[in-house]
């Protein structure tokens, strides 16, 4: 079927374009179209097998080179080394595999939004068919509670409201009208004559003409966008990938030099090749991927305690360098609960405190609390609002207290809450409802005929301008007075002033009849009304959101609001939350449509609010920010947010109000739907990244020490100072436990006062490379010195290797305490603040001693027992690299002008 702008066509034009009629399609037409358009289902992209997902874990360049070195080691008879390396690589692959197979369920959740059964008119008969069998041209019957099974043009409707927030971002149901035609370029939320797959009917009945099914629907377009969105490598993944390649090439270069040097010294090629492989093992941190994964997993457990559930491990550290948080408005920054904030009655503006559906609040006039029941107009307004109402306010109790929900229209729910705040809890006990004229989009009014003892009234609510046209009197100071032109203008001016504050306004009026018979005889109840007042409502901001946004600002993170709601509403909320600065820009979906991607990329840094946007717009905004070098976090809860959530560097979904689609597309889910939890997660992410840098520094400095030891010895024609299995044990076990303990190091106190780190910042930035090389070289020098001393005392090669093995291990275990501070040193932080590190070091010492003093292990590790003198020499020299440089730093800091605690590179 050709795609049309169905909302801009008349009913007759839609029937003609779809070759259908009010009687529906024939069975022959249905079969013919199904062959063309297929089933009304959302399709998924090409499935990747579990085996492929698992094998992809080993595509990393560093892993491939390690596997090649392992194969060579095995061929040369070094089976212990080969088996150990393979075991570590395999374990890391399993960890990555388990995380990845949980990540791609978004489209499955989307498919669940398709209604299973649809009532359809075919050949003049109403029948029930599976929703997947619908085709364009079908006539579908919908009623209250139905989920819309396909996109369609409304043909007939009776008081028809549809909840579209998951698709459009609107905070209240949309009232539909089949008789209007809409401009071709209108926004999705403005198409009052259309319904869309996956939305929910909240009131009324309708017949629709199906215009699109399956992947051709608006929901299908979102599914397609999600397939096009690519998962982004996190900054840490990019840095580790670069680091791995660098280390591999360095190790290969050193290996070649060693082999050439050894051959020139007269050593056999076979022996030198084996030595070169051992050196490669020393250069490449085999345990680094596994330790990073474990550190991230530990961070995830801490984040769960702060109500942030991580679905993708690498995304944890991405939070630490986020520069922009793109947040949906409805349900994320706001409560998604309409609340009456202002009443205009008796010529006064009265503020109503409280928010959401909790019926706790006060009425405040000119700064003073008032009793609304002592003012006739206010009391009358509240009674009309609560009685001319079809919603139900429900209290649910639990051990945590009471929660309130609304069954029915959220706007009517807000009016019931207003009545409860005033003590008007049971309208049915005061007024007997006799009849009702439902709301419709032509009249823009709803009326009920009620009786209270001998009094008969018609209570009316609706659009203020319509009510004013139908009113000839006004209730002032408890008396009905003629509605003079000056008062009419005053009411209109107040209505406009409230609307400019993004409040949704309703007017209230009544008409009294002398008897029920007189009311029944009246041809038009909604004339000669007595105007009572106005209610201004809004979906209020979350109380904690403003503070969280301020914290984000102090951390150098910009918050951007992206919503499907109206521009005035979005601007009002943004100003209240301090998102929109005086010079900040606001863009609408229509303006985005007129802006190409290059123009948007130039403008995106100045725009803080986007209103009336579509899923495609959200995706473009995220991509534009990324093109400017921003690390983007995208929050949301609706289906319409899912493509942008997936595209963002860190996708964040609401756990309580969020759709399954948004959750499955995300990297992070907020268990409490609290925007402030995002900032807590950012703080945790920054701490995790700091800790990752700490143990990268620790591991690489240790590896440099091993390289210097092995490289210098082989260039000098000396025997191997360390056996290959000793190198591997130090890399994977002795180093591994302290490195993991660094992953739970407490964060620095100023962590949320720093600006986000530059996403282009390398692993060796801010003096990291100098720290690694200086300590690593010193560790290598003292290790080689101990090896030479032992070798020259003629204690034998195994004793010399054991001494070197012990010195290297102890030097690294002392170094780990120096690595706790990125800018300071071993003297800066109290070691007792990380008890896990102390336990890890003690465990590493015990395991190391096992390889020396347990006979079976000593044989496998080519070690011999050491005496007291040996240990004194080992411990004194092992402390030199860390304490010598730390004392040098302390001395320099004492004799330099104070410039703040900036630390030093060395």
N, C-alpha and C positions, 0 to 999 in steps of 0.2 A: 504494500500500500504506500502511496505517495504521502509524504509528510506535509500537513497543512497547518496553518495558524488557526486551529479549530475555534479558539476563543473569539476570533475576529469575524467568524462566519455566522450567518443566521442558521436557524434550525433546518430550514429547507435546503440551504447550501450544503450543510453537513450530510444530510440524507443523500443528496445527489452525489456528493464526492465519494461517499462510501457505498453507493448503490444499495441502500437499505430503505426501510420504511417503518412506520409506527407499529406494524404487525411483526416486525423482526425479520430475521433471515430464514430462508428455507434450509432444510437439512443438506440439500445439494450445495447451496452457497457456502455453508459452514465447512463442509469437507473440502471444497475447492480452495477456500482461503487458508485452511489449516495447512494444506500442502505448500502454500506460498509463504506464509508467515511463521509456521511452526507452532509449537505449544506456547501457552502463556506462562512461561517460566523464565527465571533469571539464570543464565548459563554462567558457568565458571570458566576460568582460563585453563590452559593446558595443565593437567595435573603432573606433578613431579613425583616419581616413585620414592618410597622411603629409602631404598638402596641408594638412589641418586643423592638424596639429601645427606645421607651418611657419608658417601664418598666425597661430597663437596667439602666436608670438613677438613680434608687432607690436600686441598688445592693451594694452600698457602705456600709461597715460594720457600720460606725458611723450612717448613715441614718437608717439602719435596727434597731439598738438599740434604736434610738430616736423614731422610729415608735412604737416599743414595749412599751417604756415608755409612749408614748402618749395614747396607747390603755389602759394601766393600769390607767392612769390619768382619762380617760373618764369613765372607769368602777367605779372609786372611786368618780365620780361626779364632777371632775375638768374640766368641759366642755370648759371653756374659754381658759385655757392653751392648752388643746388638739387641739381645732380648730385653735389656733394661730400657733402652731408648724406645724400642717399639712399644713396650708397655705404657710408657709415659704418653707417647703420641696417641695411642689408642684410647687411653683414658680421657685425654683432652677432646678427642673426636666424639666420644660418647656424650660428654657434657654439652658440647655444642649442638649435637643431634637432638637431644632431649628438649632443648630450648626452642629449636627451629620448628619442630613438628607441631608445636602448639600455636604458631604465629599466624597461619593463614586459614582462618575460619570465617572471614568477613562475609563472603558471598553466601555461605551456608546460612548465616543469620539473616541475610537479606531475603533469601528464598522463603524463610519462615513467615515473612510479612505478607506473603500472597495468601488471600483467603482461600480455604480449601473447597468451599461450596459456593455457588452463585445461583441466584434465581434470575432466570432469563426468559424473555418472550421470544419464541421462535414460531413462525407460521401462525401467529395469533394466539398461541397457547403459552401459558406460563409453566415452565419446567425448571427443575433443579439439576444443575450439571456441575462437574468438577471445574473449579475456576481455571485450571490449566487448559481447558478446552474452549475457552472464550476466544473469539476472533473479532477483528475490527468490523463494525456494523451491527454487532449484537446489541439488543436492548436489555439492560440489566436493571433490576428493581432493588433499591436499597432502602433500609430503614434504620432507626436508632440502634446503635450497637454493632452494626455491620462494619467489617473492614472492606474498604474499596478494593475490588479485585483487578482493576485495570484502569487506565486513563480513559476519561470519557467526558463528552459534552452533555450537560444537564438538559433534559427535555421538559420534565415536570418536577415541581418540588413544592412541598408544604412545610413551612417553617424549618428549613433544611440547613443545619450547621455541621461543619466538618472540622475535626481536629487535625491540623496540618503542621503542627510545630516541629515534628521530626523532619519534615521536608522543607519548610519555609523559614522556621525560626520564629513564627508568630506566637505570642504568648497566650492568645485567646482563640477559641474556635472561629472559623471564618463562616460568615453567613452567606449562603449561596442564593443566586437569583438566575433562573434560566432565561429570563426575558431580555437581559442586557447583552450587548455586544461590546467587546473590549478592544482597545487599540492593539494593533499588531505587535508593537514593541513593548507591551506591558509586562511587568514583572510577574513571576509565578504566583506570588501571594495576592496579586490584584485581580486574578482571573476568577471572578465570582461565578462564572457560568461553567466552570470546569471542576472535575474531581480527579484525583491521581492515586495510582496504585499504592497500597500500604498505609493510606490515611484512614481515619476512623470517623464514622458518622456518630455525632453526639446528640443530635436531635432531628426529628422529622422524618419525612419520607421523600423519595425521589426516583425518577426513572432517568437512566443515562444511556447515551449512545456511545458504545465503545469506540474510541478513536485510535488507541494504540495498545498493544499487548507485549508481554515479554520484555526483551531488551530494547524495544522501541519506546517504552514508557519512560517517564522522568526517573522512576526508580531504576530502570534498566540502564539509563544513561549514567547514573551514579555508579552502578556496578561496573560499567565499562571504564569509567574514570579511575576506579579503584584498581582495575587490572592494569591500566596504563601507568599508575603511580608506582615509582620504583623505590624500594627500600634504600635508605641512604646509609653509607658507611659513616660511623661515628668518628669524631676527631681522633679518639684514642685508637680505633681500628686503623685509621689512616696512618697515624704516627707509628704504631707497632709494625704495620706492613712495611713502611719505609725503613724503620730500624732493622727489621729482620733482613731485608735485602742488603742493607749496608753492611751488617755484620757478616752475612754470608760471603759477600764479595771480598771483604777484608780478610776473613779467615781463609778463603781460597787463595788470595794473593800471598798471604803469609805462608800457607802450606807449600805453594810452589817455590817460594824463596828458600824455605827450610830444606826441601828436597834437593834443590840445586846446590845449596851450601853444603849439605851433608855428603852428597856425591863428590863434590869438589874436595871435601876433607877425607875422602877415601872410604866412606861407609857404603855398604851394599845398598843398591836401589830399593830392594824389598824392605830392608830395615827402615830406610828413610821415608818410604811411602807410608809405612805403619805409623811412624812418628808424626808424619804430616796429618794423618787421619785423627790421631790423638789430639793434636793441636786444634784441629777443626772442632772437635768435640769440646775443647776448652773454650773456644771463641764463641760458640753459639749457645745461648742460654736455653737449653732444651726445656727447662721447667717453666719458662716465662709465660707461655700461653695458658698453661694449666693454673699457674698462680694468679694470673690476672682474672681468670674465670672464677676461681675460688674467692678471691677478694671481692669481686662484684657480687657473688652469691651471698657473702657475709653482709655486704652493704644492703642487699635486698631485704635481709631479715630485719635489719635496723629500720629500714624504711616502712616495712609492714607495721611496725609498732607506731609509726607516725601516720598511719592510714593511707599510705601510698603503696599500691600493689604493682610491682614491676613484672611485665610480661616478657620483656626482651632485655637480657642482661647488659649488653653493651650500652644501652640507652641510659644507664644509671649515670655514667660519667659525663654524658652529653649535657645533662642538666647544668653541670658546673660551668659550661661556657655558653649557655643560652643568652642571647642578647635581646631577643624579642619573644614575648608571650602573646600569641594571637588567641583571644578568648571570645567564645560565643557569649552573647548577652543573656538570653533566656535560660534560666536554670543553672547558669554558671556564675555570672556576676550578680544576677538577680535570683529571687526565690522561686520564680515561676508560679507565684500565687498572687492574684490580684488583691489589692488592699485599698480600702477607702481611706484617703489621707485628708481630704478637705470636704466640708459641707458648707454650702452657701444657703442660708435661710434667714428670714427676718432682716435682710439687708446686711448680714454679718458673715464673715468667713470664719469658720470654726475648724480648728485642726483636730484630727483624730489620731491618737497615738497607737502604737502596736503595729505589728506586721504579720503577714501570712494569715493562716486560718485559725490561729489561736485567739479565742474571743476575750483577750485581755487588753484593755486600753482605756484611755481617758479622753474627754472632750475639753478642748482648751480654747478659750476666747481671750484675745489680747493678753496672753501670758498667764491667765488664771483658769483654773479648773472650773467647769460648770456642770450642772446636772441637766442633761438634755431633756429630761421629762418635765422640767419646770418652764420650758420654752415651747409654746404651742406649735410653732412652725417646725421646729427641730423634731419634736415628738411625732408630729404628723408625717414628716418626711420619712422617719425611721419606720413607722408603722406601714406606710405605703410600700417602701422598699422591701420590707420583710414579707408582706402579704402578697404583693404582685410579683410572685416568685415561685419557681418550680424546682429549685435546687434543694438538696438536703445536706445539712451539716452533721457529720458523724464523728463522735468521739471514740477513740480506741485507746484502751488502757493497757499498760504493761508494767513490768517491774521498774522500768525507767521513767514512768510517768504517763501522762496523757498526750496523745497526738490527735490532731483534728484534720479531717479530709472532707472534701466536697464531692457529692454525687450530683452531677449535672453541670450546668454552665458555670465556669469559674467566676464570671462577673456577678451572676446571681448569688454565688457562694459568698463573694465579698460583701454583698448587701446583707446576707443573713448574719455574717460575723459582726457587721455594724450594729444590727439589732441586738445581738447578744451583748455587745459592749454596753449598750444602753439599758440592758435588763429586759428587753422584749424578746423572750425566749420561745414563746409558743404562739405564733400568729393564729393558728387554727382554734385556739381556745378563746380568742377575742372576736375573730371575724369568721363567719361561715361563708365559704366560697360557693357562689351559686352558678356562676358562668365565667367564661374566659374568651377573650379574643386574642389569639396567639400573636406573637411578634411576626411581622413580615417586613421584607426590605423595602416595600413600597411605602407603607404607612410609617415605618420606623418607630412603631409603638407596640406596647403590650398592655392589655387592660383586663381587669377582673371585676366582676360584680360580686359584692360581698354584703353581708348583713350582720349588724351588731345590735342585738336586742331589737328595737323598733327602727333603728337607723339603717338606711340603705345607701351604699356608696358604689361608685365606680372608681377604682384606683388605677392610675395610668402612669407608666414610666416609658421613657424613650428619648430620642434625640432632642436636646434642649430647644433647638430652633423650631422643630416641628411642634413641640408642646406650646411654645410661646404663641405660635400662629393660631392655636386652638383654644387659648386661654383668654378670658376677658376680665378675670379678677386675680388677686394675689393675696396670700395669707400673710398679714403683717401684725405683729403684736397681738396675736390671738383673734384678729378680726379679718373678715373678708373685705378687701377694698378694691376699688376699680383699678385695673392694670393700666395706669397712665403711660403715655409714650416715654416719659422720662425714666420711669421704673423699668419699662421694657428695654430701653437702651442700657440701663445700668446692669440688668441681668445679662444681656448680650455681651457687654464689655467684660463682665466677670467670666462668662463662659469662654471668651477668647483668651483671657489672661490665664485661666487654668489650663487651657489647651496648649498654650505656649510653653507651659511647664511640663509638657508631655503627659498630662493627666487625661485619661479617657473619661468624658463627662456624660452623665445621665441626668435628665430632668424628671421631676415628679410632680404630679397634680392629682386632683380628685374632683368629683362631681357628686353632689348629694341629691337624692330623689326623695320625694315625700312618701313614696310607698314602692313596694316591689312591682306592683301593677304599673305604676307610672314609668318605672325603669324598663319594664318589658315592652311598653308601647313606644318608647323612644327609638327613633330610627338610627340615630348616631350618638352613642354614648360619649364619644371622644370630642365633643364640642362644648362650648360654654364652661370650660374647665377653670378650676381655681389653682393657679400655679403656686407650688409650695417651696421648691428649692432645687438645688443641684447637688450632685455628689461627684467629686473628682477622684478617680482611681488610678492606680499605677501598680505595675509589678515591681516591688521595691528592691533596691540593691541589698545584697547580703551584708549584714552588719560588719562581718570580719573582712570583707573584700577590700575596703578602702585602706585599712591598715596594711594588708598584705601587699597591695599595689605600691604603697609608700615604701615598704621594705624592699620591694623589687627595684624601685627607683634608686634607692640608696646603694643597691648592689649593682647598679649600672644596667638594669634590665628594663626595657620599654614594654609597656602593656598596650596592645592594640585591640580594640573592640571590632569584631566582625559579626554582623547580625542581619537577619532577614527582616527585622522590624523597621518601622518608619524612621525617617531621618530625625525628626523632632524628638521622638522618644529616645532614640539612641544618643543624641547629643545631650539630652537632659541627664540621663544616667551616667554618661561619660564625665560630665562636669561634676556631678555629685560625688563620683568616685575619684575625681582628680586624675582622670586619664587624659582628658583633652586640655592641653596647655593653651594659653592665649593665642599663640601663633600656629597652633596645630590645625591641620586640614581635615575636612570631612568629605568623603566621596560616596556617591550612591551607585547602585548597580547600573543605572542608565549611563552615568558618566564613565564607568568601567567599560561598558560596551563600546563607547566612543573612543577608548584609549587602547592603543596596541601595546604589546608586551614591552617593547623598548621604552615607550613613553611612561608606562606604569613603573618600570624599574627606576626611572629618573625621579618619579614623584613619591615612591613608596616610603622614603625616609621621613617625609613631612606629613604623612597621613596617619591619624590616630584612630579614626572611626570610619568604618565602612557600613553603610545601611542599605537595606533592600537588595541584598546580594543573593546570588544563586550558588549552588555547589561548584559550578564552573568558575565563578568569580573567586570563591575562597581558595580554590586550587591555584588560580593565577596569582593571587596575592602572596601565598606562601612561596611560590616559585620566584616571584619578583624579589621578595626579601632575601631568599637564598642566593639569587644572582648578585645581590649587593654584598655578599659575604656574611650575612647574618646567620646565626644558628637559631633556628625557629622552633619554638614549642607551640603546638596548636591544641587548644582545649575545646571540648564540645561534648554534647550529649545526644545529638540527633543523627538520623540517617544522613541528613544533608551535610553534616560535618565530616563524615567518614573519609571521603577521598583526600581532603586536606589534612586530616589527622594522619593518614598513612604517608602522605608526601612529606610531611614535616620531619625535621631532624629528631624531634621527640613528640610523639602523639599522645595526648592526655585525654582520657574519657572519664565521665562522671559515673561512679559505681552504683549510685542509688537511682538516679533518674535517667541515666544514659541507656540508649538502646543497645541491644546485643551487637548490632553492626558497628557502632562507634567503639564499643569495648574491644571487639576482636580486631579492629583496625589499629588500635592504639598500642603504644609501648608501655604506658603507665595508666593505671586506673585509680581514681581517688575514691577510697571506700566511703568517705563522708561527704562527697560532693562539695568540698570546701575549697574555695580558691586559695585560702591561706595554706592549705596542705601542699600546694604547688611550690610555694616559697620554702616550706620546710624541706620538700624534696630537693629543691635547688641547693639548699644548704648542705644536705646530706650528699648530694652529687659532687659538690665542690670538695667536701672532705674526702670522699672516696677517690677522686682524681689526685688530690694531694698525696694520699697514701699509696696510690699506684705509682706515682713518680718517685716516692721514697723507696719502694722496693725495686723499681727499675734501676735507680741509682745504686742501690745496694748490690743487686745481682750483677750489673755491668762492671762496677768497680771490682767486684770479686773475680769476674771473668778476665778483666784486664790484668789482675794480679797473676792469674793462671797463665795467660798468654805470655806476659813478660818472663815468667819463670821458665816456661817451656821453650820459648823462642830464643832467649839469650843462651840457655844451656845448649841447644842444638847448634846454634851458630858458632858457639865456642868449641864444638866437638865433644861436649860432655855427655855422659849417660843421661837417660831420661830422669829428671828429678821426681816425677810423679808417674805412677802407673796409670794407664787409661781408666781402669775401674775406680781408682782413687779420685781422679778428676770428676768422673760421672757421679760418684757418691757425694762429693762436695757440692756439685751443681744442683743435684736433684733432692738431696735429703738434708745435708748440713745447712745449705743456704735456704732450702725451701720452707722449713718451719718458721724461722725468723721472718722471712719475707711475708708469709701469710699473716703472721702476728702484726706486722706493720700495717696490714690492711684494716685493722680495727683500732688504729691509733686515734686518740681523741683529736678532734679538729682544733685548729688555732682559734683563739677568741675573736679575731678580727675578720673571720672568713667571709662574712656577709657585708663587709665594708669595702671589699676589693671590687674593682671592675671585672667583668668577665674576661677570662683569658682570651687572647687572640686565637681564633680557630686555626690560624696558620702557624701558631707557635709550635716549634719542634720539641722533641723530647729533651734536647740538650740546651734549650734556651735558659737564660738567666743564670749563667755560670755552671749549669749542670754538667756540661762536658768537662770543664776544668776540675770540678770536684771528683768526677769519676776517674779521670786520668791521673790526677795527683795521688789519690789514695791507692789506686790500682798499681801504679808504678812502684810506689813505696812498698806495697804488699809483696810485689814480685821480687823486689830487691832483697828484702829481709828473708824471704823464703829461699831464694837462691843462695844467700849468704850462709844460712843455716845448713843447707844441703852441701855446700862446698866445705864448710868446717867439718861436718860429720864425715864426708868422703875422705878428707885429708887425714883424719884421725885413724883411718884404716879400720873402721868398724864394719865395713862392708856396705854394698850398694843398698840392701834392704833397710839397714839402719838409717842410712842417709835419706832414702826416700820416705821412711816413716817420720823422720825429723821434719822434712820439708812438708809432708802431708799434715803434721800436727801444727806447724807454724802457720801454714796457709789457712787451716780451719779456724784456729784461735784468732788470727788477725781479722778474719771475716766476721766472727761472732762478736768481737769488740767493735768493729766498724758499724754493725747494725744499730748501735745506740747513737752513733754520730749521725746516722741517716734519718733519725726521727724528726729533725728540723731541716726544712728545705733551705732556710736562710742562715740558721745558726749552726750549732754543732753539738758535740756530746755534753758540753757544759751547760747548754741552754735549758734542757727539759729534764724534769725529775723522772728517772727511770721507773719509779714506783707507780706512775700514773698509767702505765700500760703493763698490768700484771701478766697479760697473755704473752707479751714479748719475753719477759723474764722466764716464764715457764717454757716457751719455745726454745730459748737459748739453752736452758738446762737440759731439755730433752735432746737437743742436737749434740750437746757435750756427751751425754750418756751414750747415745747411738754411736758417736765417734769412738768413744772408749771401747765399746763392744768390738769394733773392727780391729782394735789393737790387742786387747787382752783376752778375747774369747778365741781359743785355738783354731776352731774351724773357720771362723770369719777372718782371723789373722792370715791363715793360709790363702784364702780366696783373695784377700786384699794385699798380699805381699808385704805384710807389716811385721815388726818385732816389738816386744815390750820396751818402754822407755823408762829410764831411771830418774831419780830426783834432780840430778844435775841437768839432765836433758830437758826436763820440764821447766826448770828455772830459765834456761837459755831460750826455750820456745816462748814462754809467756812474756819475758822482758822484750824480746825482739818483736813479738806479735803486737804488742801495745804501741810500738813506735809509730806506725803510719797514722793512726788515729790521734793519739795524744800529742805528737809532735806538731801536726798541722793545727790542731785545736788550740794548743798553747800559743802558736804563732798568731792565730786569729785574735785570741784574747789580748796578746801584747799589742797588736796593731790597733785594736779598738780602744785600748787604754791611752794610747799616745796620739790619737787622731781627734780632730774636732767632732763634737757630737752632731750627727746629721740624721738622727732617728735610727731605729733598729732596722737597718737595711740589710745587714748581713754582708758577707763577702763571698767572692766567687770561689776562693781557694778552699 
